[in-house]
Amino acid sequence: MISYSVLSKRPKHYTRLTGITPGEFEVILDKFKSAWEQYLRSERSKRNDWERKAGGGNTPRLKFLEDKLLFILVYVRMYPLWFIQGMLFGIAESNSCIWGHRLLPILDEALDSSHVKPKRTRGRGLDELIRDFPELKELGFLTDGVERPRRRPKNKDKQTSTYSGKKKRHTRKNIVITRPDTNEVLYLGETQDGKMHDKAMIDAEDLAIHHCREGDEVFVGADLGFLGLTIPGTKIIMPTKKPRGRELSDTQKGQNTTFSSIRIRVEHAIAGVKRNHSVTDTCRNIKTNTDDLFMSIACGLHNLRLANRYVPS
């Protein structure tokens, strides 16, 4: 049976099971404690007939706060079936499911309080990023779409809207905007159905950089999936598309190669996010917005790792 007291003595196993180091675990533990206490206060306020004092009742299997955080980190990292997750921590399958859905939003809130979650402010996201990171005016941004498999819906309309012609399966998608120097995910778009095009998704975010003078636009690097994209206050940079029946010039090929060496950083960021199997494996959870919650947590954990391991060159 897995517990924090046992696993913390094995750092390599700890990192492989959770995706973060014991030191990174300690970074978010205090924020997780605050989010957990806020959850308990919220739950008690909903019930006027609650007579039992806080901490009363049967002793739970996940008694200690460290074990609660470990439980949910292992789940989003490995994404096992609930009954396997229960066997790992010595609890019943039904309780494993209850604990999982209880702790997912608490982990998300802890990552938000730790200031590692990407922004999700529709319409004001880029303005807030420029305000918080003025150096991005020179560095610019990189953007791409992230597609994740999901189960085939039973509803025929949903089957049509979630089917991705690119992946040839049913998916859910997000737009991410990253830093080109550290691979940090700065902005995460709303989760959309797989049929939606990358450009349509970023258009729906209504992004813009206001109060930007002409000639001072911020560069945004994108692939050809965003052909025709315009974002006020930015200059979109993308590779040159090969004309039908003709070849690109050597200069154009060289420019594409140079751009690819820069844009690959957004792919590295996506790979870091997808270290969590909850956003890599086929999503089994049918509870509303759970897939969006998984993506938010995965981006936050990726940024947490970067914040504690990245050394500027």
C-alpha positions as CSV (number, residue, x, y, z in Angstrom):
1,M,0.0,0.0,0.0
2,I,1.3,3.4,-1.0
3,S,1.7,6.2,1.7
4,Y,3.7,9.4,1.9
5,S,5.8,8.2,4.8
6,V,7.0,5.2,2.8
7,L,7.3,6.8,-0.6
8,S,9.1,10.0,0.5
9,K,12.1,7.8,1.5
10,R,12.4,6.7,-2.2
11,P,12.8,9.9,-4.2
12,K,13.2,8.1,-7.6
13,H,10.0,6.1,-7.2
14,Y,8.3,9.1,-5.8
15,T,9.1,11.2,-8.9
16,R,8.1,8.4,-11.3
17,L,4.7,7.9,-9.6
18,T,3.8,11.6,-9.1
19,G,5.8,13.4,-11.8
20,I,7.2,15.9,-9.3
21,T,10.1,15.7,-6.8
22,P,9.6,15.6,-3.0
23,G,10.9,19.2,-2.9
24,E,8.2,20.3,-5.4
25,F,5.6,18.4,-3.4
26,E,6.5,20.5,-0.4
27,V,6.1,23.7,-2.5
28,I,2.4,23.1,-3.0
29,L,1.6,21.3,0.2
30,D,0.8,24.5,2.2
31,K,-1.4,25.8,-0.6
32,F,-3.1,22.4,-0.8
33,K,-3.7,22.6,3.0
34,S,-5.3,26.0,2.7
35,A,-7.5,24.8,-0.2
36,W,-8.5,21.7,1.8
37,E,-9.5,23.7,4.8
38,Q,-11.5,26.1,2.7
39,Y,-13.3,23.1,1.2
40,L,-14.2,21.8,4.7
41,R,-15.5,25.2,5.7
42,S,-17.6,25.4,2.6
43,E,-19.0,21.9,3.1
44,R,-19.9,22.6,6.7
45,S,-21.6,25.9,5.8
46,K,-23.9,24.0,3.4
47,R,-25.4,21.8,6.2
48,N,-27.3,23.4,9.0
49,D,-27.9,20.1,10.7
50,W,-24.2,19.2,11.0
51,E,-23.7,18.5,14.7
52,R,-20.4,16.5,14.6
53,K,-17.3,18.5,15.4
54,A,-14.6,18.9,12.8
55,G,-12.4,15.8,12.8
56,G,-15.1,13.5,14.3
57,G,-16.3,10.2,12.9
58,N,-14.4,7.2,11.6
59,T,-10.7,7.6,10.8
60,P,-10.3,7.9,7.0
61,R,-7.7,5.8,5.1
62,L,-6.3,9.1,3.7
63,K,-5.9,10.5,7.2
64,F,-2.9,12.8,6.6
65,L,-2.9,15.8,4.3
66,E,0.3,14.5,2.6
67,D,-1.5,11.2,1.7
68,K,-4.4,13.1,0.2
69,L,-2.1,15.2,-2.0
70,L,-0.1,12.1,-2.9
71,F,-3.3,10.2,-3.8
72,I,-4.5,12.8,-6.3
73,L,-1.0,13.4,-7.8
74,V,-0.6,9.7,-8.5
75,Y,-4.0,9.6,-10.1
76,V,-3.4,12.5,-12.5
77,R,0.0,11.2,-13.3
78,M,-0.8,7.4,-13.8
79,Y,-4.5,7.7,-14.5
80,P,-5.4,4.1,-13.3
81,L,-8.9,2.7,-13.0
82,W,-10.6,3.7,-9.8
83,F,-10.4,0.1,-8.4
84,I,-6.6,0.0,-9.1
85,Q,-6.2,3.4,-7.5
86,G,-8.1,2.1,-4.5
87,M,-5.9,-1.0,-4.2
88,L,-2.8,1.2,-4.3
89,F,-4.0,3.2,-1.3
90,G,-5.9,0.5,0.5
91,I,-9.4,1.9,0.0
92,A,-12.6,0.6,-1.7
93,E,-13.2,1.4,-5.4
94,S,-16.3,3.6,-4.5
95,N,-14.3,5.6,-2.0
96,S,-11.5,6.0,-4.4
97,C,-13.8,7.6,-6.9
98,I,-15.3,9.9,-4.2
99,W,-11.9,11.0,-3.0
100,G,-10.7,11.6,-6.6
101,H,-13.5,13.9,-7.6
102,R,-13.3,15.6,-4.2
103,L,-9.5,16.3,-4.5
104,L,-9.2,17.2,-8.2
105,P,-10.6,20.8,-7.8
106,I,-8.6,21.2,-4.5
107,L,-5.3,20.4,-6.3
108,D,-6.3,22.8,-9.1
109,E,-6.9,25.5,-6.5
110,A,-3.6,24.8,-4.8
111,L,-1.7,25.2,-8.1
112,D,-3.6,28.4,-8.8
113,S,-2.6,29.7,-5.3
114,S,1.0,28.7,-6.1
115,H,0.9,31.0,-9.2
116,V,1.9,28.2,-11.6
117,K,-1.4,27.8,-13.4
118,P,-1.8,29.4,-16.9
119,K,-4.1,32.3,-17.3
120,R,-7.6,31.6,-18.7
121,T,-9.1,35.1,-18.9
122,R,-10.9,35.2,-22.2
123,G,-10.4,38.5,-24.0
124,R,-7.8,39.9,-21.6
125,G,-5.3,37.0,-21.4
126,L,-2.5,38.6,-23.5
127,D,-2.8,42.0,-21.9
128,E,-2.4,40.4,-18.5
129,L,0.6,38.4,-19.6
130,I,2.3,41.5,-21.0
131,R,1.6,43.3,-17.8
132,D,3.0,40.5,-15.6
133,F,6.0,39.7,-18.0
134,P,7.1,42.9,-19.8
135,E,10.0,40.9,-21.4
136,L,7.5,39.1,-23.6
137,K,7.2,42.3,-25.7
138,E,10.6,41.3,-27.0
139,L,10.4,37.5,-26.7
140,G,6.9,37.1,-28.2
141,F,4.7,34.0,-27.8
142,L,4.3,30.5,-29.3
143,T,0.9,28.9,-29.8
144,D,-0.5,25.5,-30.8
145,G,-3.5,23.3,-30.3
146,V,-3.4,20.2,-28.0
147,E,-5.7,17.3,-28.8
148,R,-6.6,14.6,-26.3
149,P,-8.6,11.3,-27.0
150,R,-11.9,10.7,-25.4
151,R,-14.5,7.9,-25.5
152,R,-16.9,7.8,-28.4
153,P,-20.1,9.5,-27.2
154,K,-23.4,7.7,-27.4
155,N,-25.3,10.8,-28.6
156,K,-25.1,11.1,-32.4
157,D,-24.7,14.9,-32.4
158,K,-21.9,14.6,-29.9
159,Q,-20.3,12.0,-32.1
160,T,-20.2,14.5,-35.0
161,S,-18.9,17.4,-32.9
162,T,-16.2,15.5,-31.1
163,Y,-14.8,13.6,-34.1
164,S,-11.4,15.0,-35.3
165,G,-10.7,14.5,-38.9
166,K,-7.0,15.0,-38.2
167,K,-6.7,12.4,-35.5
168,K,-9.4,10.1,-37.0
169,R,-11.0,9.6,-33.5
170,H,-13.1,11.5,-31.0
171,T,-11.1,14.1,-29.1
172,R,-11.2,17.2,-27.0
173,K,-8.9,20.2,-27.7
174,N,-7.3,23.3,-26.2
175,I,-5.2,26.2,-27.4
176,V,-2.0,26.8,-25.4
177,I,0.3,29.9,-25.6
178,T,3.8,29.4,-24.3
179,R,7.0,31.3,-23.6
180,P,9.7,30.6,-26.3
181,D,12.6,30.7,-23.7
182,T,11.3,28.5,-20.8
183,N,8.5,26.5,-22.4
184,E,6.1,27.7,-19.7
185,V,2.4,27.5,-20.5
186,L,1.2,31.0,-20.1
187,Y,-2.4,30.7,-21.4
188,L,-4.8,27.8,-21.7
189,G,-7.9,28.2,-23.8
190,E,-11.3,26.7,-23.1
191,T,-11.7,23.0,-23.8
192,Q,-13.5,22.4,-27.1
193,D,-14.8,19.5,-29.1
194,G,-12.3,17.8,-31.6
195,K,-14.1,19.0,-34.7
196,M,-13.3,22.6,-34.0
197,H,-10.4,24.0,-36.0
198,D,-7.3,25.5,-34.3
199,K,-7.9,28.9,-35.7
200,A,-11.6,28.9,-34.8
201,M,-10.6,28.0,-31.2
202,I,-8.1,30.9,-30.8
203,D,-10.6,33.2,-32.5
204,A,-13.2,32.2,-29.9
205,E,-10.8,33.3,-27.1
206,D,-11.1,36.9,-28.4
207,L,-7.4,37.6,-27.6
208,A,-5.8,41.0,-28.2
209,I,-3.1,43.3,-26.9
210,H,-4.7,46.7,-26.4
211,H,-2.9,50.0,-26.4
212,C,-0.1,48.7,-28.7
213,R,1.4,51.2,-31.1
214,E,1.9,50.4,-34.7
215,G,5.3,49.0,-35.2
216,D,5.5,47.7,-31.6
217,E,3.4,44.5,-32.2
218,V,4.3,41.4,-30.2
219,F,5.4,38.4,-32.3
220,V,3.3,35.2,-32.1
221,G,4.7,32.1,-33.7
222,A,2.2,29.6,-35.1
223,D,2.0,26.7,-37.6
224,L,0.0,26.6,-40.8
225,G,-3.0,25.3,-38.9
226,F,-3.6,29.0,-38.0
227,L,-3.5,30.3,-41.5
228,G,-5.4,33.6,-41.7
229,L,-5.1,34.2,-38.0
230,T,-5.1,37.9,-36.8
231,I,-4.8,39.0,-33.2
232,P,-4.9,42.8,-32.6
233,G,-1.6,44.1,-31.3
234,T,0.4,41.1,-32.5
235,K,2.3,40.1,-35.6
236,I,1.7,36.5,-36.6
237,I,4.8,34.6,-37.8
238,M,4.4,31.2,-39.5
239,P,6.3,29.1,-42.1
240,T,5.8,29.7,-45.8
241,K,3.4,27.3,-47.4
242,K,4.6,25.3,-50.4
243,P,2.8,26.5,-53.5
244,R,0.9,23.8,-55.5
245,G,3.0,22.5,-58.3
246,R,6.1,24.6,-57.4
247,E,9.0,24.4,-54.9
248,L,10.0,26.8,-52.2
249,S,13.1,28.8,-52.8
250,D,16.3,28.1,-50.9
251,T,15.7,31.3,-48.9
252,Q,12.2,30.3,-48.0
253,K,13.4,26.8,-47.0
254,G,16.1,28.3,-44.8
255,Q,13.5,30.6,-43.1
256,N,11.2,27.7,-42.5
257,T,14.0,25.7,-40.9
258,T,15.0,28.6,-38.6
259,F,11.4,29.1,-37.6
260,S,10.9,25.4,-36.9
261,S,13.9,25.4,-34.6
262,I,12.1,28.1,-32.6
263,R,8.5,26.8,-32.8
264,I,9.6,23.4,-31.6
265,R,9.7,24.9,-28.1
266,V,5.9,24.9,-28.0
267,E,6.0,21.1,-28.8
268,H,8.4,20.6,-25.9
269,A,5.9,22.4,-23.6
270,I,3.1,20.2,-24.8
271,A,5.2,17.1,-24.2
272,G,5.9,18.4,-20.6
273,V,2.1,18.8,-20.1
274,K,1.5,15.3,-21.4
275,R,3.7,13.7,-18.8
276,N,0.4,13.3,-17.0
277,H,-1.5,10.3,-18.4
278,S,-4.8,11.9,-17.5
279,V,-4.3,14.1,-20.6
280,T,-2.6,11.5,-22.7
281,D,-4.8,8.4,-22.3
282,T,-8.3,8.2,-23.5
283,C,-10.5,10.2,-21.1
284,R,-12.9,7.8,-19.2
285,N,-14.4,10.4,-16.8
286,I,-17.9,11.5,-17.9
287,K,-18.4,14.1,-15.2
288,T,-18.9,17.5,-16.7
289,N,-15.7,19.6,-17.1
290,T,-13.4,16.9,-15.7
291,D,-11.4,16.8,-18.9
292,D,-10.9,20.5,-18.7
293,L,-9.8,20.1,-15.0
294,F,-7.3,17.5,-16.0
295,M,-5.7,19.8,-18.6
296,S,-5.6,22.8,-16.2
297,I,-3.8,20.6,-13.5
298,A,-1.4,19.1,-16.1
299,C,-0.3,22.6,-17.2
300,G,0.0,23.8,-13.6
301,L,2.2,20.8,-12.7
302,H,4.4,21.4,-15.8
303,N,4.9,25.0,-14.9
304,L,5.7,23.9,-11.3
305,R,8.5,21.7,-12.5
306,L,9.9,24.5,-14.7
307,A,9.7,27.0,-11.8
308,N,11.8,24.7,-9.6
309,R,14.2,23.2,-12.2
310,Y,14.7,25.8,-15.0
311,V,18.0,27.6,-14.8
312,P,18.2,30.7,-17.2
313,S,21.1,30.5,-19.6
